[in-house]
């Protein structure tokens, strides 16, 4: 009897012990990878620290004399926010305590930036100009690097990801983003504080996969993409081109890590777009500012470099001209800036090796606008306004700095002023919209443009082409002017084919390069205009009275269905990359 009682007690004790071990194991406090030893925390802002534990588990975070305590929610998630910290280059320890204790060592406080985009941001330090020497010199103990590894996607936002913080030294800097490194190095040297750089990049990607659902929803023109993302399920198959899919896997696990801002080098894969890229840039910035819980998150991007053979037709408008224009127009987003690099590209290489100037020019924006160094001119001349003066047009600019000049950039050398040089790549046109190369001269802080072929000018274009290799307007700070045009004329057009339909709908739209369609109603009756969505649904864009016209931004390979007032299908148009003239015929 005693033996049986002892056996029962032993079994109960063992069960209790195992149960306690199981509870302890399941209750371990866990942190995301971005919160780790060696990290840099953002100074002067509240610092979120978050993770997972058992429901109702008490969690405490201690750092720099602060202790913040919270309780995990029913879903096991918890978060505290440290009060703003001052910069600190001395390694410190953070402890996170629940049923277990985590110690994070070698933690600094300074400035944190995310560096993101496609291959030109991903381009490694060792492959940049003078890469071997740059890597050898990359010993900066208080610069820390966090690289999101691999190229991964997800249909829904992921809470965990991979990566770890590394001290900046040749081994860790070797494969890190060259643009990110040169940007961060300049910030560290100028500000004399630790700098944390987070790299999340994927070559060959478009902007849409990096954008959040909330970002798409914030821009009415992108409602169809938002609808597509809202329909994602856990088992939806997505890839590197799927909207929000890269963000979900390679950015969301980082949020809401406190940071000062982001730098962005992307656009080649959206190179055929114009105004649609402008809308997508708004969506990207809006979404990231929301997810990182910082409405003032600084955001600086790189305008696409000159590339491919030079087009010597004065009208320009080819290749990347319109996406550069969209990148410039997106500067209407507060707290943003753009590094112009149309002077350091290569005709035969989409990956310019000179990443030093790219990082330097991005840092110029950050130092001026984010860190208040107002004596620095953040950019080259940016078109502001124009005035017709007889047979000439006078142009005015922002960011003139110490004055305008004819310049020349060679490799990593500072821009050289060309005394008595001639400005290149200015074109001028009259009301007939025929373009001619123009004579352009610097007059104080303005440029005067004229041509004997255009006695009554109305518009000017500068460097408005895929490869404006000879463009040479700079300010005396050595930063190039951004390409621009003063007109808003549409490009080459073509009449679109009208296809009659019965009860069957036209083909679904397929995303393509941005363009414009002009509807002309000659049907003799009021009609409705519907866009055929990617999934085949219909979205009403408006009605058109007999004899009326409507200009609509769209993209190549879009289908537009025309119905009568009672929604009876009449016919459809399929757009092309050219401006489309969509004449609705009389039946």
C-alpha positions as CSV (number, residue, x, y, z in Angstrom):
1,X,0.0,0.0,0.0
2,X,2.8,2.4,0.9
3,X,4.6,1.5,-2.3
4,X,1.5,2.2,-4.4
5,X,1.0,5.6,-2.6
6,X,4.7,6.5,-3.2
7,X,4.3,5.6,-6.9
8,X,1.2,7.8,-7.3
9,X,2.9,10.7,-5.5
10,X,6.0,10.4,-7.7
11,X,3.9,10.4,-10.9
12,X,2.0,13.5,-9.8
13,X,5.3,15.2,-8.9
14,X,6.7,14.4,-12.3
15,X,3.6,15.6,-14.1
16,X,3.8,18.9,-12.2
17,X,7.5,19.3,-13.0
18,X,6.9,18.6,-16.7
19,X,3.9,20.9,-16.7
20,X,6.0,23.7,-15.1
21,X,8.8,23.2,-17.6
22,X,6.2,23.4,-20.5
23,X,4.8,26.6,-19.1
24,X,8.2,28.1,-18.6
25,X,9.2,27.2,-22.2
26,X,6.1,28.6,-23.7
27,X,6.4,31.8,-21.6
28,X,9.8,32.8,-22.8
29,X,9.9,36.5,-23.8
30,X,10.9,36.8,-27.4
31,X,12.1,39.8,-29.5
32,X,12.2,40.5,-33.2
33,X,15.6,40.2,-34.8
34,X,16.0,43.9,-35.4
35,X,16.1,44.3,-31.6
36,X,19.4,42.7,-30.9
37,X,22.9,43.2,-29.5
38,X,25.0,45.7,-31.4
39,X,22.0,47.8,-32.5
40,X,21.7,51.6,-32.6
41,X,18.6,53.1,-31.1
42,X,17.2,56.3,-32.5
43,X,18.0,59.4,-30.4
44,X,15.5,62.1,-29.5
45,X,12.4,60.1,-30.3
46,X,10.3,57.6,-28.3
47,X,11.8,54.1,-28.9
48,X,9.4,51.2,-29.2
49,X,10.5,47.9,-27.8
50,X,8.2,45.0,-28.5
51,X,7.9,41.3,-28.7
52,X,6.0,38.2,-27.6
53,X,5.2,36.4,-24.4
54,X,2.4,34.4,-22.8
55,X,-0.9,36.2,-22.5
56,X,-1.0,38.4,-19.3
57,X,2.7,37.9,-18.7
58,X,4.4,40.9,-17.1
59,X,7.3,42.2,-19.2
60,X,9.9,44.9,-18.1
61,X,12.4,46.7,-20.3
62,X,15.4,48.5,-18.7
63,X,17.8,50.7,-20.6
64,X,19.8,53.9,-19.9
65,X,18.2,54.4,-16.4
66,X,14.7,53.8,-17.6
67,X,12.5,50.8,-16.8
68,X,9.2,50.4,-18.6
69,X,6.7,47.7,-17.7
70,X,3.7,46.3,-19.5
71,X,1.6,43.1,-19.7
72,X,1.3,41.0,-22.8
73,X,-2.1,41.0,-24.4
74,X,-4.4,38.0,-25.1
75,X,-2.5,37.4,-28.4
76,X,0.9,37.4,-26.5
77,X,2.0,40.7,-28.0
78,X,3.5,43.4,-25.9
79,X,5.2,46.8,-26.4
80,X,6.7,49.6,-24.4
81,X,8.1,52.9,-25.5
82,X,11.3,54.3,-24.0
83,X,11.4,58.0,-23.5
84,X,13.6,59.9,-26.0
85,X,17.3,59.1,-25.5
86,X,20.4,61.2,-26.0
87,X,23.2,60.1,-28.3
88,X,25.6,57.7,-26.7
89,X,28.7,56.1,-28.3
90,X,29.5,54.0,-25.2
91,X,28.2,50.4,-25.4
92,X,25.3,49.9,-23.0
93,X,23.1,46.9,-22.1
94,X,19.3,46.6,-22.4
95,X,17.5,43.9,-20.4
96,X,14.1,42.5,-21.2
97,X,12.6,40.5,-18.4
98,X,9.5,38.3,-18.2
99,X,9.5,34.7,-17.0
100,X,13.0,34.7,-18.6
101,X,15.6,37.4,-19.1
102,X,17.2,38.7,-22.3
103,X,20.3,40.8,-22.3
104,X,21.2,42.9,-25.3
105,X,24.8,44.2,-25.2
106,X,26.8,46.8,-27.1
107,X,23.8,49.0,-27.7
108,X,24.4,52.6,-28.9
109,X,22.2,55.6,-29.4
110,X,22.3,57.8,-32.5
111,X,20.7,58.1,-35.9
112,X,19.0,55.2,-37.7
113,X,18.1,55.0,-41.4
114,X,16.6,52.3,-43.6
115,X,18.2,51.9,-47.1
116,X,15.9,50.3,-49.6
117,X,15.2,49.8,-53.3
118,X,16.3,47.7,-56.2
119,X,19.7,46.7,-57.5
120,X,21.3,50.1,-57.4
121,X,20.6,50.3,-53.7
122,X,21.5,46.7,-53.2
123,X,24.8,47.2,-55.1
124,X,27.6,46.2,-52.7
125,X,30.4,48.3,-51.4
126,X,33.0,45.9,-52.8
127,X,31.6,46.3,-56.3
128,X,31.5,50.1,-56.3
129,X,34.2,52.4,-57.7
130,X,37.4,51.9,-55.8
131,X,35.6,49.2,-54.0
132,X,38.6,47.3,-52.6
133,X,40.1,50.4,-51.0
134,X,36.7,51.5,-49.7
135,X,36.1,48.1,-48.0
136,X,39.6,48.2,-46.5
137,X,38.9,51.6,-44.9
138,X,35.4,50.6,-43.6
139,X,36.4,50.5,-39.9
140,X,33.8,52.5,-38.1
141,X,33.0,51.0,-34.6
142,X,30.0,53.2,-34.0
143,X,28.4,52.6,-37.4
144,X,26.2,49.5,-37.2
145,X,24.8,47.5,-40.1
146,X,21.7,45.4,-40.3
147,X,21.0,43.6,-43.6
148,X,17.7,41.8,-44.3
149,X,18.9,38.6,-45.9
150,X,17.5,36.9,-48.9
151,X,14.7,37.8,-51.3
152,X,11.4,36.8,-49.7
153,X,7.7,37.6,-50.2
154,X,4.5,37.0,-48.2
155,X,0.8,37.6,-49.1
156,X,0.2,38.9,-45.5
157,X,2.4,41.0,-43.2
158,X,5.0,38.8,-41.3
159,X,5.9,39.7,-37.7
160,X,9.3,38.0,-37.7
161,X,12.2,38.1,-40.0
162,X,15.9,37.4,-40.3
163,X,19.1,39.4,-39.9
164,X,21.4,40.7,-37.1
165,X,23.4,43.8,-36.2
166,X,27.0,43.9,-37.2
167,X,29.8,46.4,-36.3
168,X,30.9,48.2,-39.4
169,X,34.2,46.7,-40.4
170,X,35.6,45.4,-43.7
171,X,34.0,42.0,-43.4
172,X,30.5,43.3,-42.6
173,X,30.7,46.3,-44.9
174,X,32.0,44.3,-47.9
175,X,28.5,43.2,-49.1
176,X,26.4,46.0,-47.6
177,X,24.7,48.6,-49.8
178,X,27.4,51.0,-51.1
179,X,24.9,53.9,-51.3
180,X,23.7,53.2,-47.8
181,X,27.3,53.0,-46.5
182,X,28.5,56.2,-48.1
183,X,25.3,58.0,-46.9
184,X,25.7,56.7,-43.3
185,X,29.5,57.4,-43.2
186,X,29.0,61.0,-44.1
187,X,26.2,61.4,-41.5
188,X,28.5,59.9,-38.8
189,X,31.5,62.1,-39.7
190,X,29.4,65.3,-39.9
191,X,27.2,64.7,-36.9
192,X,29.7,62.8,-34.7
193,X,27.1,60.3,-33.4
194,X,26.6,56.6,-33.9
195,X,24.7,55.6,-37.1
196,X,22.6,52.5,-37.6
197,X,21.8,51.4,-41.2
198,X,19.2,48.9,-42.1
199,X,19.5,47.4,-45.6
200,X,16.4,45.9,-47.3
201,X,16.8,45.5,-51.0
202,X,15.9,43.4,-54.0
203,X,17.3,43.9,-57.5
204,X,14.9,44.2,-60.4
205,X,11.8,45.0,-58.3
206,X,9.0,47.5,-58.9
207,X,7.8,50.0,-56.3
208,X,4.4,48.3,-55.8
209,X,5.8,45.2,-53.9
210,X,7.4,47.5,-51.4
211,X,4.2,49.4,-50.6
212,X,1.8,48.8,-47.8
213,X,-1.9,48.2,-48.2
214,X,-2.6,51.3,-46.2
215,X,-0.3,53.2,-48.5
216,X,-2.3,52.1,-51.6
217,X,-5.5,53.0,-49.8
218,X,-4.3,56.5,-49.1
219,X,-4.1,57.3,-52.8
220,X,-7.5,57.2,-54.6
221,X,-5.8,56.7,-58.0
222,X,-4.5,53.4,-56.8
223,X,-7.7,52.0,-55.5
224,X,-7.6,49.0,-57.9
225,X,-4.2,47.9,-56.5
226,X,-5.5,48.3,-52.9
227,X,-8.5,46.1,-53.8
228,X,-6.1,43.5,-55.2
229,X,-4.0,43.5,-52.0
230,X,-7.1,43.4,-49.7
231,X,-8.1,40.1,-51.4
232,X,-4.8,38.4,-50.4
233,X,-5.3,35.3,-48.2
234,X,-2.7,33.3,-46.3
235,X,-2.4,30.8,-49.2
236,X,-2.4,33.4,-52.0
237,X,0.6,32.8,-54.2
238,X,2.7,36.0,-54.6
239,X,6.1,36.8,-56.0
240,X,8.6,39.6,-56.3
241,X,6.2,41.5,-58.6
242,X,3.1,41.3,-56.4
243,X,1.9,44.5,-54.7
244,X,2.8,44.6,-51.0
245,X,4.4,41.2,-51.1
246,X,8.0,42.3,-50.5
247,X,7.0,44.8,-47.9
248,X,5.1,42.1,-46.0
249,X,8.2,39.9,-45.7
250,X,11.2,42.3,-45.8
251,X,10.0,45.5,-44.2
252,X,7.0,44.8,-41.9
253,X,9.1,42.6,-39.5
254,X,11.3,45.7,-38.8
255,X,8.3,47.9,-37.8
256,X,7.9,49.9,-35.7
257,X,11.7,50.2,-35.0
258,X,12.4,53.9,-34.3
259,X,14.3,55.6,-37.1
260,X,14.9,59.0,-38.5
261,X,14.2,58.3,-42.1
262,X,14.7,56.2,-45.2
263,X,16.7,56.5,-48.4
264,X,15.3,55.0,-51.6
265,X,17.0,54.1,-55.0
266,X,14.4,52.5,-57.3
267,X,12.5,53.2,-60.5
268,X,14.3,51.4,-63.3
269,X,11.7,48.6,-63.2
270,X,8.9,51.3,-63.4
271,X,10.8,53.2,-66.0
272,X,8.0,53.4,-68.5
273,X,5.7,55.3,-66.0
274,X,5.0,58.9,-65.5
275,X,2.1,60.2,-63.3
276,X,1.3,56.7,-62.0
277,X,4.8,56.5,-60.4
278,X,4.1,59.9,-58.8
279,X,1.0,58.4,-57.1
280,X,2.9,55.2,-56.1
281,X,5.7,57.3,-54.5
282,X,3.0,59.0,-52.4
283,X,1.6,55.6,-51.4
284,X,5.1,54.2,-50.5
285,X,5.9,57.2,-48.2
286,X,2.5,57.4,-46.7
287,X,2.5,53.7,-45.9
288,X,6.0,53.6,-44.4
289,X,5.3,56.6,-42.2
290,X,2.3,54.9,-40.8
291,X,3.9,51.5,-40.1
292,X,7.0,53.1,-38.5
293,X,4.7,55.3,-36.4
294,X,6.5,58.5,-37.5
295,X,4.5,61.0,-39.5
296,X,7.7,63.0,-39.9
297,X,9.8,60.1,-41.2
298,X,12.3,61.7,-43.6
299,X,12.4,60.2,-47.1
300,X,15.1,60.9,-49.7
301,X,15.3,59.2,-53.0
302,X,17.6,59.0,-56.1
303,X,16.4,60.2,-59.4
304,X,17.3,57.7,-62.2
305,X,20.7,58.2,-63.8
306,X,21.4,58.8,-67.4
307,X,21.5,55.5,-69.3
308,X,21.7,54.1,-72.9
309,X,22.6,56.0,-76.0
310,X,21.9,59.7,-76.2
311,X,18.9,60.8,-78.2
312,X,19.7,64.0,-80.0
313,X,16.1,64.8,-81.0
314,X,15.3,68.1,-79.2
315,X,11.8,67.1,-78.2
316,X,13.1,64.3,-76.0
317,X,10.4,62.6,-73.9
318,X,11.9,59.2,-74.5
319,X,12.8,56.4,-72.0
320,X,13.1,57.6,-68.4
321,X,12.2,61.2,-69.0
322,X,8.7,60.9,-67.6
323,X,9.6,58.9,-64.5
324,X,12.3,61.4,-63.7
325,X,9.6,64.0,-64.0
326,X,7.4,62.0,-61.6
327,X,10.2,61.6,-59.2
328,X,10.6,65.4,-59.2
329,X,6.9,66.1,-58.8
330,X,6.8,63.8,-55.8
331,X,8.9,66.4,-53.9
332,X,5.5,67.9,-53.0
333,X,5.5,65.3,-50.2
334,X,6.7,67.1,-47.1
335,X,10.0,66.0,-45.6
336,X,11.4,64.6,-48.8
337,X,14.3,65.2,-51.1
338,X,15.9,63.9,-54.3
339,X,19.5,63.3,-55.3
340,X,20.0,64.0,-59.1
341,X,22.6,61.8,-60.7
342,X,22.1,62.4,-64.5
343,X,25.8,63.3,-64.6
344,X,27.3,60.1,-63.2
345,X,25.5,57.4,-65.2
346,X,26.8,55.2,-68.0
347,X,25.4,54.6,-71.4
348,X,26.2,50.9,-71.3
349,X,25.6,50.1,-67.7
350,X,22.4,50.4,-65.7
351,X,24.4,50.2,-62.5
352,X,26.7,53.2,-62.2
353,X,29.7,52.3,-60.1
354,X,30.1,55.7,-58.6
355,X,28.0,55.2,-55.5
356,X,30.1,57.7,-53.5
357,X,28.4,60.7,-55.0
358,X,25.0,59.1,-54.7
359,X,25.4,58.6,-51.0
360,X,27.0,62.1,-50.6
361,X,24.1,63.8,-52.3
362,X,21.5,62.0,-50.3
363,X,23.3,62.9,-47.1
364,X,23.4,66.5,-48.3
365,X,19.6,66.5,-48.2
366,X,19.5,64.9,-44.8
367,X,22.0,67.3,-43.3
368,X,20.2,70.3,-44.7
369,X,16.6,69.4,-44.1
370,X,16.6,66.8,-41.3
371,X,19.5,68.0,-39.2
372,X,19.1,71.7,-39.8
373,X,22.4,72.6,-41.5
374,X,20.8,75.4,-43.5
375,X,24.1,76.7,-44.8
376,X,24.3,73.6,-47.0
377,X,22.5,73.7,-50.4
378,X,20.6,70.4,-50.6
379,X,20.3,70.0,-54.3
380,X,21.2,71.4,-57.7
381,X,19.1,73.9,-59.6
382,X,15.4,72.9,-59.6
383,X,13.1,74.5,-62.1
384,X,10.8,77.0,-60.5
385,X,9.2,79.3,-63.1
386,X,9.6,80.8,-66.5
387,X,8.7,84.1,-68.3
388,X,8.5,84.8,-72.0
389,X,10.5,87.9,-72.9
390,X,10.0,88.6,-76.6
391,X,11.9,86.0,-78.5
392,X,13.4,84.4,-75.4
393,X,12.3,82.6,-72.2
394,X,13.8,83.3,-68.9
395,X,14.0,80.4,-66.4
396,X,14.2,80.8,-62.6
397,X,15.3,78.1,-60.1
398,X,15.3,76.9,-56.5
399,X,18.7,75.9,-54.9
400,X,20.8,78.3,-56.9
401,X,23.2,78.4,-54.0
402,X,26.3,80.5,-54.7
403,X,25.2,80.8,-58.3
404,X,24.7,78.9,-61.6
405,X,27.6,77.6,-63.7
406,X,28.5,75.4,-66.6
407,X,30.1,72.3,-65.0
408,X,31.7,69.0,-65.8
409,X,31.8,65.9,-63.6
410,X,34.6,63.3,-64.0
411,X,34.6,60.2,-61.8
412,X,35.0,60.9,-58.1
413,X,36.6,64.3,-58.7
414,X,34.6,67.4,-57.6
415,X,32.6,69.1,-60.3
416,X,34.7,71.5,-62.4
417,X,33.4,74.8,-63.5
418,X,34.0,75.4,-67.2
419,X,34.8,79.0,-67.7
420,X,33.1,80.5,-70.8
421,X,31.4,77.1,-71.3
422,X,28.3,76.6,-73.3
423,X,25.1,75.2,-71.7
424,X,23.9,72.1,-73.5
425,X,20.6,70.2,-73.8
426,X,18.1,73.1,-73.8
427,X,15.3,72.9,-76.3
428,X,12.7,75.4,-77.2
429,X,9.3,75.4,-79.0
430,X,6.5,77.8,-80.2
431,X,2.8,77.3,-80.4
432,X,3.3,74.8,-83.2
433,X,5.0,72.5,-80.7
434,X,8.0,72.0,-83.0
435,X,11.2,71.6,-80.9
436,X,14.6,73.1,-81.8
437,X,17.9,73.0,-79.9
438,X,18.4,76.4,-78.2
439,X,21.0,78.8,-77.2
440,X,21.0,79.1,-73.4
441,X,23.0,81.6,-71.3
442,X,23.4,82.2,-67.6
443,X,22.2,85.6,-66.6
444,X,22.7,86.1,-62.8
445,X,20.6,83.5,-61.1
446,X,18.5,82.8,-64.2
447,X,19.0,81.1,-67.6
448,X,17.8,82.8,-70.8
449,X,16.9,80.4,-73.7
450,X,16.3,81.4,-77.3
451,X,16.5,80.1,-80.9
452,X,16.4,81.9,-84.3
453,X,14.1,79.0,-85.4
454,X,11.5,80.0,-82.8
455,X,10.7,83.7,-82.9
456,X,7.7,83.4,-80.5
457,X,8.6,80.7,-77.9
458,X,6.2,79.3,-75.4
459,X,8.0,76.3,-73.8
460,X,11.5,75.0,-72.8
461,X,12.8,71.5,-72.1
462,X,16.1,70.7,-70.4
463,X,17.7,67.2,-70.3
464,X,14.2,65.7,-70.9
465,X,15.5,62.5,-72.4
466,X,16.7,59.0,-71.5
467,X,20.4,59.9,-71.5
468,X,21.0,63.7,-71.3
469,X,24.8,63.0,-71.3
470,X,25.7,66.5,-72.3
471,X,23.5,68.3,-69.8
472,X,25.8,70.6,-67.8
473,X,23.9,73.1,-65.7
474,X,25.0,73.1,-62.1
475,X,25.1,75.4,-59.1
476,X,28.5,76.4,-57.8
477,X,28.2,73.8,-55.1
478,X,28.8,71.3,-57.9
479,X,25.3,69.7,-57.9
480,X,23.6,69.2,-61.2
481,X,20.2,70.6,-62.2
482,X,17.3,68.2,-62.4
483,X,15.8,67.6,-65.9
484,X,12.5,69.5,-66.5
485,X,10.0,70.8,-69.0
486,X,7.8,73.9,-68.8
487,X,5.1,72.4,-70.9
488,X,2.6,69.7,-70.3
489,X,2.0,68.6,-73.9
490,X,1.1,65.0,-74.6
491,X,3.4,62.8,-76.6
492,X,2.8,61.0,-79.9
493,X,-0.7,59.8,-80.2
494,X,-2.6,57.1,-82.2
495,X,-6.3,56.3,-82.8
496,X,-7.3,53.3,-80.7
497,X,-9.3,50.5,-82.3
498,X,-13.0,50.4,-81.4
499,X,-14.3,46.8,-80.8
500,X,-18.1,46.3,-80.5
501,X,-19.3,43.9,-77.8
502,X,-22.5,42.1,-77.0
503,X,-23.1,40.6,-73.6
504,X,-19.4,39.5,-73.2
505,X,-17.0,41.8,-71.4
506,X,-13.7,42.9,-73.0
507,X,-10.4,41.4,-71.8
508,X,-9.1,42.2,-68.3
509,X,-6.6,45.0,-68.0
510,X,-2.9,44.2,-67.6
511,X,-0.6,46.6,-65.9
512,X,1.8,48.5,-68.2
513,X,3.6,51.8,-68.7
514,X,1.7,55.0,-68.0
515,X,0.0,56.8,-70.8
516,X,-3.1,58.9,-71.5
517,X,-6.4,58.2,-73.3
518,X,-8.6,60.9,-74.7
519,X,-12.3,59.8,-75.2
520,X,-14.4,61.6,-77.8
521,X,-18.1,60.9,-77.8
522,X,-19.5,60.8,-81.4
523,X,-22.2,58.2,-80.5
524,X,-25.0,60.8,-80.5
525,X,-26.0,59.7,-77.0
526,X,-24.7,60.0,-73.4
527,X,-22.3,57.1,-72.6
528,X,-20.6,55.7,-69.5
529,X,-16.9,55.0,-69.3
530,X,-15.8,51.9,-67.3
531,X,-12.3,50.7,-66.5
532,X,-12.0,46.9,-66.7
533,X,-10.1,45.9,-63.5
534,X,-7.3,43.4,-63.3
535,X,-9.8,40.8,-61.9
536,X,-12.4,41.5,-64.6
537,X,-14.7,43.8,-62.6
538,X,-15.9,47.2,-63.8
539,X,-15.2,50.5,-62.2
540,X,-17.2,53.6,-63.4
541,X,-15.0,56.6,-64.2
542,X,-17.6,58.9,-65.5
543,X,-20.2,59.9,-68.1
544,X,-19.7,61.7,-71.4
545,X,-22.3,63.8,-73.1
546,X,-22.7,63.7,-76.9
547,X,-19.8,65.6,-78.5
548,X,-17.9,65.7,-75.2
549,X,-14.3,64.8,-74.5
550,X,-12.5,63.4,-71.5
551,X,-8.7,63.0,-70.8
552,X,-7.9,60.1,-68.6
553,X,-4.6,58.9,-67.1
554,X,-4.1,55.2,-67.6
555,X,-1.5,52.6,-68.7
556,X,-0.7,50.5,-71.7
557,X,-2.8,47.3,-72.0
558,X,-5.8,48.7,-70.1
559,X,-9.3,47.9,-71.3
560,X,-12.0,50.7,-71.3
561,X,-15.6,49.6,-71.7
562,X,-18.2,52.0,-73.1
563,X,-21.9,51.5,-72.3
564,X,-25.1,53.4,-72.8
565,X,-27.0,55.1,-70.0
566,X,-28.6,51.8,-69.0
567,X,-25.2,50.1,-68.8
568,X,-25.7,48.1,-72.0
569,X,-22.2,47.4,-73.4
570,X,-21.5,49.2,-76.7
571,X,-17.8,48.5,-77.3
572,X,-14.3,48.9,-75.8
573,X,-10.8,50.3,-76.4
574,X,-7.5,48.7,-75.6
575,X,-4.7,51.2,-74.8
576,X,-1.1,51.2,-76.0
577,X,2.0,53.0,-74.7
578,X,1.2,56.0,-77.0
579,X,-1.5,58.6,-76.1
580,X,-4.7,57.1,-77.3
581,X,-7.5,58.8,-79.2
582,X,-10.6,56.8,-78.3
583,X,-13.4,57.9,-80.7
584,X,-16.7,56.4,-79.7
585,X,-18.6,56.0,-83.0
586,X,-22.2,56.5,-83.8
587,X,-24.2,53.3,-84.0
